[in-house]
């Protein structure tokens, strides 16, 4: 019996003991983080699937893994030889895990979840569907503690303070703004579980979670005081003294008992059901009133201040320097790279600057057929040598003291085929079209999504991922609430929001193309029809000129490429070694 099969059987033994018919594993942590500390790599530990999103359901005779289109191929490959069966979300006739459970578990059956990691909103939706079939939802607790013998401990790394001159506003000012918003809604308190929200509010950064400079904790904000639940000894004496002026620190695990006794019957607590787990919700007294909504800080931190935007611009200059050094080295060197070593070389260039903190996500370096996997992650066994005539999709990002970056460039090795040039140029046209669009204030991201897809659609192409995601300020590389995709997410784009522009096309077994720049929303003037907004590009790195089919570009698009390349050269050339600056001059010549 394989290791995965043994682990599934251990889960089933607990299911039999507790009389549970199905058990759900969402692979998240108590803070609903996208990336989780090793302790909460439960989905990967149980199934062998290492993607960042997916849901597991184990019954007494089945083990199922649901993934979206980003992970269809990876998921299928990683569960070969295990008891798991792949379920493709959004594929025709494939129900999601909620509907599958409702259709499969018999009446009077029991579905188990871990209330420590399941959100209030997800639990409500699940319970509502199951109850219609007379199926009970039960909180089982964290079974992994009993079956994962060498499970990693809860991490509590050191925490550093971000200077208010870099952050834009002091922690006291942010707390006061949240208190004001609370009061305007008739609430006395708010409980924040989201780690990037807590880090942003308090101007603190940590390293408990891979790729995200955040730390484990909960934050309770009241009318006059605030309590941070985290490991108390992780702060320096100086920082502890500073924090004591506006927040009390209690131990991480105290949050559950503290919430049970912290309120009077007249208090009203605001919380996010999408970011708060059942365990936290059930710790609140039944006697107090609750108001649900998006975390108040989420919207505030999405709208970057002028200071934060300038910081993001600086981070992108530093990132552009590293990217150009890499591209110049690869173009003039006889050295042979593979998918791992080229990503490592880029990290080495990023590390040359003292403001670099680390990667903002696991690098995606997919050559040839691997580039057709939108979220491919190379391993020692899978890493392909970059030789022959094909494309490399290089999607990476960095965390800097003044901002977060995320950039994708598709590089040509050898000679390009006509199909490669066509694919690249159609993706480029979509990227340019979205970046250049002017739009009325109040426009939602999904209303702009077609701009990036239009040229692909006209040719019968498409891509399965979203076009744009928000980014944090030296925080999570994926940040809400803003989004650009086909999903009708009703969140207007607002001044100061940073978002990606990353159309792509993927040919299974052949190659992939993706081009990603980050843009910031800015004022674009007011007319008799109201206020208009536009995007300003932050990312500094040339496109692959050898892949651009100029016959497919309009004159306006040619001018846009030339203007972008001229800007890249003017911003970076004097900050590069002479040889790299010379390479950049050639790479940014007018089309």
C-alpha positions as CSV (number, residue, x, y, z in Angstrom):
1,X,0.0,0.0,0.0
2,X,1.4,3.4,-1.0
3,X,2.0,6.2,1.5
4,X,-1.0,8.1,0.2
5,X,-3.2,5.0,0.4
6,X,-2.1,4.4,4.0
7,X,-3.0,8.0,4.9
8,X,-6.4,7.8,3.3
9,X,-7.0,4.6,5.2
10,X,-6.1,6.4,8.5
11,X,-8.7,9.0,7.7
12,X,-11.2,6.3,7.0
13,X,-10.5,4.6,10.4
14,X,-11.3,7.9,12.1
15,X,-14.4,8.2,10.0
16,X,-15.6,4.8,11.1
17,X,-14.8,5.6,14.8
18,X,-16.7,8.9,14.7
19,X,-19.4,7.6,12.3
20,X,-18.7,10.1,9.6
21,X,-19.7,9.3,6.0
22,X,-17.5,11.8,4.3
23,X,-14.7,14.2,5.4
24,X,-13.6,17.4,3.6
25,X,-10.1,18.7,3.4
26,X,-9.7,22.2,2.0
27,X,-6.0,22.5,2.4
28,X,-6.2,25.9,4.1
29,X,-5.1,27.2,7.5
30,X,-7.0,29.0,10.3
31,X,-6.6,32.3,8.4
32,X,-7.8,31.2,4.9
33,X,-4.3,31.9,3.5
34,X,-3.6,31.0,-0.1
35,X,-0.1,29.9,0.8
36,X,0.1,28.0,4.1
37,X,2.9,27.1,6.5
38,X,4.1,23.5,6.3
39,X,1.8,22.6,9.2
40,X,-1.3,23.1,7.1
41,X,-0.1,21.5,3.9
42,X,-2.8,18.9,4.6
43,X,-4.1,18.6,1.1
44,X,-0.6,17.8,-0.2
45,X,0.2,15.5,2.7
46,X,-2.9,13.4,2.2
47,X,-3.1,13.3,-1.6
48,X,0.3,14.2,-3.1
49,X,-1.2,17.1,-5.0
50,X,0.9,20.2,-4.5
51,X,-1.2,22.9,-6.2
52,X,-2.3,26.0,-4.3
53,X,-6.0,25.3,-4.6
54,X,-8.2,22.2,-4.5
55,X,-10.7,20.3,-2.3
56,X,-10.5,16.8,-1.1
57,X,-13.5,14.6,-0.1
58,X,-12.8,11.2,1.4
59,X,-15.6,8.6,1.9
60,X,-15.4,5.0,3.0
61,X,-15.0,3.9,-0.7
62,X,-13.8,7.0,-2.6
63,X,-11.1,9.6,-2.5
64,X,-11.8,12.6,-4.7
65,X,-9.7,15.7,-5.6
66,X,-11.4,18.8,-7.1
67,X,-9.2,21.2,-9.0
68,X,-9.9,24.1,-11.4
69,X,-8.6,24.4,-14.9
70,X,-5.2,25.6,-13.8
71,X,-4.4,22.2,-12.3
72,X,-6.2,19.7,-14.5
73,X,-2.9,18.4,-15.9
74,X,-0.8,18.7,-12.8
75,X,-3.5,17.2,-10.6
76,X,-3.9,14.2,-12.9
77,X,-0.2,13.6,-13.0
78,X,0.4,13.9,-9.2
79,X,-2.4,11.4,-8.1
80,X,-1.4,8.6,-10.5
81,X,-1.0,5.4,-8.5
82,X,-3.0,6.7,-5.5
83,X,-6.7,6.1,-4.5
84,X,-7.6,9.6,-5.6
85,X,-9.8,10.4,-8.6
86,X,-9.6,13.8,-10.3
87,X,-12.7,16.0,-10.5
88,X,-12.4,18.8,-12.9
89,X,-14.2,21.9,-11.7
90,X,-16.2,23.8,-14.4
91,X,-16.0,20.8,-16.8
92,X,-19.3,19.7,-18.3
93,X,-21.4,17.3,-16.1
94,X,-18.9,17.5,-13.2
95,X,-20.5,18.6,-10.0
96,X,-18.6,20.6,-7.4
97,X,-17.8,18.9,-4.1
98,X,-20.9,20.3,-2.4
99,X,-23.3,19.1,-5.0
100,X,-21.5,15.7,-5.2
101,X,-21.9,15.2,-1.5
102,X,-25.6,16.2,-1.6
103,X,-26.2,13.7,-4.5
104,X,-24.1,10.9,-3.0
105,X,-24.4,10.8,0.8
106,X,-27.6,9.0,1.9
107,X,-30.2,10.8,4.1
108,X,-29.3,10.8,7.8
109,X,-25.6,10.7,6.7
110,X,-22.9,12.8,8.3
111,X,-20.3,15.0,6.5
112,X,-17.3,16.1,8.6
113,X,-15.3,19.3,8.4
114,X,-12.5,20.9,10.4
115,X,-14.0,24.0,11.9
116,X,-10.5,25.4,12.5
117,X,-10.0,26.0,8.8
118,X,-13.5,26.1,7.2
119,X,-14.9,29.6,6.8
120,X,-18.3,30.7,8.0
121,X,-19.6,31.4,4.5
122,X,-18.4,28.1,3.1
123,X,-19.9,26.3,6.0
124,X,-23.2,28.0,5.6
125,X,-23.4,27.2,1.9
126,X,-22.5,23.6,2.5
127,X,-24.9,23.1,5.4
128,X,-27.7,24.7,3.4
129,X,-27.3,22.3,0.5
130,X,-26.8,19.2,2.7
131,X,-29.8,19.9,5.0
132,X,-32.1,19.8,2.0
133,X,-31.1,16.1,1.6
134,X,-31.3,15.5,5.4
135,X,-27.5,15.2,5.7
136,X,-25.8,16.5,8.8
137,X,-22.7,18.7,8.9
138,X,-20.4,17.9,11.9
139,X,-17.3,19.7,13.1
140,X,-14.8,17.0,13.7
141,X,-11.8,19.0,14.8
142,X,-8.3,18.7,13.3
143,X,-7.8,15.0,12.7
144,X,-4.4,15.5,11.2
145,X,-2.9,16.0,14.7
146,X,-3.5,12.3,15.4
147,X,-2.6,10.8,12.0
148,X,0.3,13.1,10.8
149,X,3.0,11.9,13.2
150,X,5.8,14.3,12.3
151,X,3.5,17.2,11.6
152,X,5.4,20.6,11.6
153,X,4.8,22.9,14.5
154,X,2.9,26.2,14.4
155,X,5.5,28.8,13.1
156,X,6.3,31.9,15.1
157,X,9.2,33.7,13.4
158,X,10.4,37.2,14.3
159,X,8.3,40.2,13.3
160,X,9.7,43.5,12.0
161,X,8.1,46.9,11.8
162,X,7.6,48.8,8.6
163,X,8.4,52.5,8.9
164,X,5.4,54.8,8.6
165,X,7.4,56.8,6.0
166,X,7.3,53.7,3.8
167,X,3.8,52.5,4.8
168,X,2.2,55.9,4.2
169,X,0.1,55.9,7.4
170,X,0.9,55.0,11.0
171,X,-0.7,52.0,12.6
172,X,-2.6,54.3,15.0
173,X,-4.1,56.2,12.0
174,X,-5.2,52.9,10.4
175,X,-6.8,51.7,13.6
176,X,-8.6,54.9,14.0
177,X,-9.9,54.7,10.4
178,X,-11.3,51.2,11.0
179,X,-12.9,52.3,14.3
180,X,-14.6,55.2,12.5
181,X,-15.9,52.8,9.8
182,X,-17.1,50.4,12.5
183,X,-19.0,53.2,14.3
184,X,-20.6,54.4,11.1
185,X,-22.2,50.9,10.7
186,X,-23.3,50.8,14.3
187,X,-20.6,48.3,15.4
188,X,-18.4,48.4,18.4
189,X,-15.7,45.9,17.5
190,X,-14.3,44.0,14.6
191,X,-12.3,40.7,14.6
192,X,-9.7,40.3,11.9
193,X,-8.4,36.9,11.0
194,X,-6.8,37.6,7.6
195,X,-3.0,37.7,8.0
196,X,-2.3,40.3,5.3
197,X,-5.0,42.6,6.7
198,X,-3.4,42.4,10.2
199,X,0.1,43.0,8.8
200,X,-1.1,46.0,6.9
201,X,-3.1,47.5,9.8
202,X,-0.3,47.3,12.2
203,X,2.6,48.1,9.8
204,X,4.2,44.8,10.7
205,X,5.8,42.1,8.5
206,X,6.9,38.6,9.3
207,X,7.8,35.3,7.7
208,X,5.5,32.6,9.0
209,X,4.0,31.9,5.6
210,X,6.0,31.1,2.5
211,X,6.1,33.9,-0.1
212,X,4.0,36.3,2.0
213,X,5.7,38.6,4.6
214,X,2.9,38.0,7.2
215,X,2.7,36.4,10.6
216,X,0.1,34.3,12.4
217,X,-2.3,36.2,14.6
218,X,-5.8,37.5,15.2
219,X,-6.6,41.2,15.8
220,X,-9.6,42.4,17.8
221,X,-10.2,46.1,17.4
222,X,-12.5,47.8,19.9
223,X,-13.7,51.4,20.4
224,X,-10.6,52.5,22.3
225,X,-8.2,49.5,22.4
226,X,-7.0,46.6,20.3
227,X,-5.7,43.1,21.1
228,X,-3.3,41.2,18.9
229,X,-3.2,37.4,19.5
230,X,0.1,36.0,18.5
231,X,3.3,34.7,20.1
232,X,4.4,37.4,22.5
233,X,8.1,36.7,22.5
234,X,8.5,37.2,18.7
235,X,9.0,41.0,19.1
236,X,12.1,42.8,20.0
237,X,12.0,44.8,23.3
238,X,11.9,48.0,21.3
239,X,9.1,46.8,19.1
240,X,7.2,45.5,22.0
241,X,7.4,48.9,23.7
242,X,6.2,50.6,20.5
243,X,3.3,48.2,20.1
244,X,2.1,48.7,23.7
245,X,1.1,52.2,22.9
246,X,-1.8,51.1,20.7
247,X,-2.3,47.3,20.9
248,X,-2.1,44.7,23.7
249,X,-0.4,41.4,22.9
250,X,-1.8,38.1,24.0
251,X,-0.9,34.5,23.2
252,X,-2.1,33.1,19.9
253,X,-4.2,30.3,21.4
254,X,-5.9,32.6,23.9
255,X,-8.1,34.1,21.2
256,X,-10.9,31.5,21.6
257,X,-11.4,31.9,25.3
258,X,-10.8,35.7,25.2
259,X,-13.5,36.2,22.6
260,X,-16.0,34.4,24.9
261,X,-15.7,36.9,27.7
262,X,-14.6,40.2,25.9
263,X,-18.0,41.7,25.2
264,X,-21.0,43.1,26.9
265,X,-24.5,42.2,25.7
266,X,-24.8,45.6,23.9
267,X,-21.7,45.2,21.8
268,X,-22.0,44.6,18.1
269,X,-19.1,42.8,16.3
270,X,-18.3,43.1,12.7
271,X,-16.5,40.3,10.9
272,X,-15.9,38.8,7.4
273,X,-17.6,35.4,6.9
274,X,-15.3,34.8,4.0
275,X,-12.2,35.2,6.1
276,X,-13.3,34.0,9.5
277,X,-13.4,30.3,10.4
278,X,-16.2,28.5,12.2
279,X,-14.0,28.1,15.2
280,X,-13.6,31.8,15.7
281,X,-17.3,32.5,15.0
282,X,-18.4,29.9,17.6
283,X,-16.1,31.5,20.1
284,X,-18.2,34.7,20.1
285,X,-21.0,34.8,22.7
286,X,-24.4,34.0,21.4
287,X,-25.8,37.0,23.2
288,X,-24.0,39.7,21.1
289,X,-25.1,41.1,17.7
290,X,-23.0,40.3,14.7
291,X,-22.7,42.1,11.4
292,X,-21.1,40.4,8.4
293,X,-19.2,42.0,5.5
294,X,-15.8,42.3,3.9
295,X,-13.0,43.2,6.3
296,X,-12.9,47.0,6.6
297,X,-9.1,46.9,6.1
298,X,-9.4,44.9,2.8
299,X,-10.8,47.8,0.9
300,X,-8.5,50.3,2.6
301,X,-5.3,48.4,1.7
302,X,-6.5,47.7,-1.8
303,X,-6.5,51.4,-2.5
304,X,-2.8,52.2,-2.3
305,X,-1.8,55.6,-0.9
306,X,0.5,57.8,-3.0
307,X,3.3,56.8,-0.7
308,X,2.6,53.1,-1.3
309,X,2.3,53.6,-5.1
310,X,5.7,55.3,-5.1
311,X,7.1,52.4,-3.1
312,X,5.6,49.9,-5.7
313,X,7.2,51.9,-8.5
314,X,10.6,51.6,-6.7
315,X,10.1,47.9,-6.3
316,X,9.4,47.5,-10.0
317,X,12.5,49.4,-10.9
318,X,14.6,47.0,-8.8
319,X,12.8,44.1,-10.3
320,X,13.3,45.4,-13.8
321,X,17.0,45.7,-13.2
322,X,17.1,42.0,-12.2
323,X,15.0,40.9,-15.1
324,X,17.1,42.7,-17.7
325,X,20.3,41.3,-16.2
326,X,18.9,37.8,-16.5
327,X,17.6,38.3,-20.1
328,X,20.9,39.9,-21.2
329,X,23.0,37.1,-19.6
330,X,20.8,34.4,-21.2
331,X,21.0,36.1,-24.7
332,X,24.8,36.5,-24.8
333,X,25.9,33.4,-22.8
334,X,26.8,30.0,-24.0
335,X,25.7,28.6,-20.7
336,X,22.8,26.1,-20.8
337,X,20.0,26.6,-18.3
338,X,17.1,24.4,-17.2
339,X,13.8,25.4,-15.8
340,X,15.2,25.4,-12.2
341,X,18.5,27.1,-12.8
342,X,17.1,30.0,-14.9
343,X,14.7,30.8,-12.0
344,X,17.6,30.5,-9.5
345,X,19.7,32.9,-11.6
346,X,16.9,35.5,-11.5
347,X,16.6,35.1,-7.7
348,X,20.4,35.7,-7.5
349,X,20.0,39.0,-9.4
350,X,17.1,40.1,-7.2
351,X,19.2,39.3,-4.1
352,X,21.8,41.8,-5.2
353,X,19.7,44.6,-3.8
354,X,19.4,44.8,0.0
355,X,15.7,45.7,-0.2
356,X,14.8,42.3,-1.7
357,X,13.1,40.1,0.9
358,X,12.3,36.9,-1.1
359,X,10.1,35.5,-3.8
360,X,6.4,36.5,-3.8
361,X,5.3,33.0,-5.0
362,X,6.9,29.8,-6.2
363,X,8.4,30.5,-9.6
364,X,6.8,29.2,-12.8
365,X,9.4,28.4,-15.4
366,X,7.7,26.2,-18.0
367,X,9.6,25.3,-21.3
368,X,7.8,23.8,-24.3
369,X,5.0,21.5,-23.2
370,X,5.5,22.5,-19.6
371,X,4.6,26.1,-20.6
372,X,1.1,24.9,-21.5
373,X,0.6,24.1,-17.8
374,X,-0.6,27.6,-16.5
375,X,0.7,26.9,-13.0
376,X,3.5,24.5,-13.7
377,X,6.2,24.0,-10.9
378,X,9.5,22.5,-11.9
379,X,11.1,19.8,-9.8
380,X,14.5,18.2,-10.0
381,X,13.0,15.3,-11.8
382,X,10.8,17.3,-14.2
383,X,13.1,20.3,-15.0
384,X,13.7,20.5,-18.7
385,X,16.9,21.8,-20.4
386,X,16.2,25.0,-22.3
387,X,17.5,24.0,-25.7
388,X,16.0,23.6,-29.2
389,X,13.3,25.8,-30.7
390,X,10.7,26.5,-28.2
391,X,9.2,29.0,-25.7
392,X,9.8,29.5,-22.0
393,X,7.0,30.9,-19.8
394,X,8.8,32.6,-16.9
395,X,6.3,33.9,-14.2
396,X,8.0,35.1,-11.1
397,X,7.8,37.8,-8.5
398,X,9.6,39.4,-5.6
399,X,8.9,40.9,-2.2
400,X,10.8,44.1,-1.6
401,X,10.7,46.4,1.4
402,X,8.6,48.9,-0.6
403,X,6.4,46.6,-2.6
404,X,5.5,43.4,-4.3
405,X,6.1,42.4,-7.9
406,X,4.7,39.8,-10.3
407,X,5.9,39.6,-13.9
408,X,5.6,37.1,-16.7
409,X,7.6,37.1,-19.9
410,X,7.6,34.5,-22.6
411,X,11.1,33.9,-23.9
412,X,12.2,32.4,-27.2
413,X,15.0,29.8,-27.4
414,X,16.1,29.0,-30.9
415,X,13.9,29.9,-33.8
416,X,10.2,30.7,-33.7
417,X,7.5,29.0,-35.7
418,X,4.8,31.0,-37.3
419,X,2.3,29.6,-34.7
420,X,4.5,30.8,-31.9
421,X,4.7,34.3,-33.3
422,X,1.0,34.4,-33.9
423,X,0.2,33.2,-30.4
424,X,2.5,35.6,-28.8
425,X,1.3,38.6,-30.8
426,X,-2.4,37.9,-30.1
427,X,-1.6,37.7,-26.4
428,X,0.4,40.9,-26.6
429,X,-2.4,42.7,-28.4
430,X,-4.8,41.8,-25.5
431,X,-2.3,42.9,-22.9
432,X,-1.9,46.3,-24.7
433,X,-5.6,46.7,-25.2
434,X,-6.4,46.3,-21.5
435,X,-3.6,48.5,-20.4
436,X,-4.6,51.3,-22.7
437,X,-8.3,51.3,-21.8
438,X,-10.0,54.4,-20.3
439,X,-13.1,53.6,-18.4
440,X,-15.8,55.3,-16.2
441,X,-15.5,55.3,-12.5
442,X,-17.6,52.5,-11.1
443,X,-16.5,50.0,-13.7
444,X,-16.0,46.4,-12.4
445,X,-13.0,44.3,-13.5
446,X,-15.1,41.7,-15.3
447,X,-16.5,44.4,-17.6
448,X,-13.0,44.9,-18.9
449,X,-11.9,41.3,-19.2
450,X,-13.0,40.9,-22.9
451,X,-10.4,43.5,-23.9
452,X,-7.6,41.1,-23.1
453,X,-9.4,38.1,-24.7
454,X,-10.9,39.7,-27.8
455,X,-8.1,38.9,-30.3
456,X,-7.8,35.4,-29.0
457,X,-11.6,34.9,-29.2
458,X,-11.7,36.2,-32.7
459,X,-9.2,33.5,-33.7
460,X,-11.0,30.7,-31.7
461,X,-8.5,30.8,-28.8
462,X,-9.1,31.3,-25.1
463,X,-7.4,30.8,-21.7
464,X,-8.9,29.3,-18.5
465,X,-7.5,31.6,-15.8
466,X,-8.4,35.1,-14.8
467,X,-6.9,38.1,-16.5
468,X,-6.0,40.2,-13.5
469,X,-5.6,39.9,-9.7
470,X,-4.9,42.5,-7.1
471,X,-1.5,42.7,-5.4
472,X,-0.5,43.8,-1.9
473,X,2.0,46.3,-0.8
474,X,4.9,44.1,0.4
475,X,2.1,41.6,1.2
476,X,0.3,38.9,-0.6
477,X,0.9,38.6,-4.3
478,X,-2.8,37.8,-4.7
479,X,-5.0,40.4,-3.0
480,X,-8.7,41.2,-3.3
481,X,-11.2,42.5,-3.6
482,X,-10.4,43.7,-7.2
483,X,-10.3,41.2,-10.0
484,X,-10.4,41.0,-13.8
485,X,-11.9,37.8,-15.1
486,X,-15.0,36.4,-16.7
487,X,-16.6,35.9,-13.3
488,X,-19.1,38.7,-12.5
489,X,-17.4,39.9,-9.3
490,X,-19.0,43.3,-8.6
491,X,-16.1,45.2,-7.2
492,X,-15.4,48.6,-9.0
493,X,-11.8,49.4,-9.8
494,X,-10.7,52.4,-7.8
495,X,-7.9,54.8,-7.8
496,X,-4.8,53.3,-6.2
497,X,-5.7,49.7,-6.8
498,X,-2.8,47.6,-8.3
499,X,-3.8,44.8,-10.5
500,X,-2.2,42.4,-13.0
501,X,-2.8,42.3,-16.8
502,X,-1.9,38.8,-17.9
503,X,-3.6,37.2,-20.9
504,X,-2.2,33.9,-22.2
505,X,-2.7,31.0,-24.5
506,X,-1.7,27.4,-23.9
507,X,-1.3,24.6,-26.4
508,X,-1.2,21.3,-24.6
509,X,1.9,19.3,-25.4
510,X,3.5,22.1,-27.4
511,X,4.0,25.5,-25.7
512,X,2.4,28.3,-23.7
513,X,2.4,32.1,-23.9
514,X,1.7,34.6,-21.1
515,X,2.6,38.2,-20.9
516,X,2.0,39.9,-17.5
517,X,2.5,43.5,-16.5
518,X,1.2,45.2,-13.3
519,X,-0.8,48.3,-13.6
520,X,-2.2,50.9,-11.1
521,X,-5.6,52.6,-11.5
522,X,-5.3,56.4,-11.7
523,X,-7.6,59.4,-12.4
524,X,-7.9,60.0,-16.2
525,X,-10.0,63.2,-16.1
526,X,-13.7,64.2,-15.8
527,X,-16.0,65.0,-18.6
528,X,-19.7,65.9,-18.9
529,X,-20.3,62.1,-18.5
530,X,-18.5,61.8,-15.2
531,X,-15.1,60.7,-13.9
532,X,-12.9,58.4,-15.9
533,X,-10.1,56.2,-14.8
534,X,-7.1,54.6,-16.6
535,X,-4.2,52.2,-16.0
536,X,-0.6,53.2,-15.5
537,X,1.9,50.4,-16.1
538,X,4.4,49.6,-13.3
539,X,6.3,46.7,-14.7
540,X,9.7,47.5,-16.5
541,X,10.9,44.8,-18.8
542,X,11.0,44.5,-22.6
543,X,8.7,42.2,-24.6
544,X,10.3,39.5,-26.7
545,X,10.7,41.4,-30.0
546,X,11.6,38.3,-32.0
547,X,8.1,36.9,-31.3
548,X,6.2,39.9,-32.4
549,X,4.5,39.6,-35.8
550,X,4.3,43.2,-36.7
551,X,1.9,42.4,-39.6
552,X,-0.7,41.5,-36.9
553,X,-0.3,44.9,-35.1
554,X,-2.1,48.1,-35.9
555,X,-0.1,51.3,-36.2
556,X,-1.4,52.4,-32.8
557,X,-0.3,49.1,-31.2
558,X,3.2,49.5,-32.7
559,X,3.4,52.9,-31.2
560,X,2.3,51.5,-27.8
561,X,5.1,48.9,-27.9
562,X,7.7,51.5,-29.0
563,X,6.6,53.9,-26.3
564,X,6.7,51.2,-23.6
565,X,10.1,50.1,-24.7
566,X,11.4,53.7,-24.8
567,X,10.1,54.1,-21.2
568,X,11.8,50.9,-20.0
569,X,15.1,52.0,-21.5
570,X,14.9,55.4,-20.1
571,X,14.1,54.1,-16.6
572,X,16.6,51.3,-16.4
573,X,19.6,52.0,-18.7
574,X,21.5,54.2,-16.3
575,X,21.1,51.7,-13.5
576,X,22.6,48.8,-15.3
577,X,26.2,47.6,-16.1
578,X,27.4,48.8,-19.5
579,X,26.9,45.4,-21.2
580,X,23.4,45.0,-19.9
581,X,22.5,48.5,-20.9
582,X,23.7,47.8,-24.4
583,X,21.6,44.7,-24.6
584,X,18.6,46.6,-23.4
585,X,19.2,49.3,-26.1
586,X,18.9,46.5,-28.7
587,X,15.9,44.9,-27.0
588,X,13.9,48.1,-27.0
589,X,14.6,49.4,-30.5
590,X,11.5,50.7,-32.3
591,X,9.6,48.0,-34.2
